[in-house]
Amino acid sequence: MDYTLADTFKHLRSLALQLTAEQAGIIDPTFEVIMETGYPEAVVTLVALSDGTASLYFSNGGGIIGAGQHERPAVAARSLAAFAAHNLGHLVDTVDYPLPEPGHTRFYVLTSDGVLTADAPEIELVENRHVLSPLFYTAQELITEIRESDEARQ
């Protein structure tokens, strides 16, 4: 994986992975979902908090920060965090945060008990052949809301 990582991406990713519920002012036990998909040229990172905060950013620079200020992305972010809480049994504890390989999607779910993760080939998720496919599609709904909100704003 020879991704070019923009400094802003590295900083935002680090902040997202180290966030605590207390720092965010959130009382939900499952309070953040990060979904990262590896492509040959970059990693796309989606961040959703249970308070409706949502952002989408790219490892080679750029992104959409603060999308949760708009109603539809905020609702979708809250839904993703709530849905992730029902999928914790399909994830494992982690203290390491590697980027996904190209063609893979990695989930990080931050809870009051620690960080959980899972990695899957994107094609298995897309074709609904993986236990986390529903979580993947819930995250895709948030990405759609972020993009549509951003396009409407421009």
Rosetta blueprint (number, residue, H / E / L):
1 M L
2 D L
3 Y L
4 T L
5 L L
6 A L
7 D H
8 T H
9 F H
10 K H
11 H H
12 L H
13 R H
14 S H
15 L H
16 A H
17 L H
18 Q H
19 L L
20 T L
21 A H
22 E H
23 Q H
24 A H
25 G L
26 I L
27 I L
28 D L
29 P L
30 T E
31 F E
32 E E
33 V E
34 I E
35 M E
36 E E
37 T E
38 G E
39 Y L
40 P L
41 E L
42 A L
43 V E
44 V E
45 T E
46 L E
47 V E
48 A E
49 L E
50 S L
51 D L
52 G L
53 T L
54 A E
55 S E
56 L E
57 Y E
58 F E
59 S L
60 N L
61 G L
62 G L
63 G E
64 I E
65 I L
66 G L
67 A H
68 G H
69 Q H
70 H L
71 E H
72 R H
73 P H
74 A H
75 V H
76 A H
77 A H
78 R H
79 S H
80 L H
81 A H
82 A H
83 F H
84 A H
85 A H
86 H L
87 N L
88 L H
89 G H
90 H H
91 L L
92 V E
93 D E
94 T E
95 V L
96 D L
97 Y L
98 P L
99 L L
100 P L
101 E L
102 P E
103 G L
104 H E
105 T E
106 R E
107 F E
108 Y E
109 V E
110 L E
111 T E
112 S L
113 D L
114 G E
115 V E
116 L E
117 T E
118 A E
119 D E
120 A E
121 P E
122 E H
123 I H
124 E H
125 L H
126 V H
127 E L
128 N L
129 R L
130 H L
131 V L
132 L L
133 S H
134 P H
135 L H
136 F H
137 Y H
138 T H
139 A H
140 Q H
141 E H
142 L H
143 I H
144 T H
145 E H
146 I H
147 R H
148 E H
149 S H
150 D H
151 E H
152 A H
153 R H
154 Q L
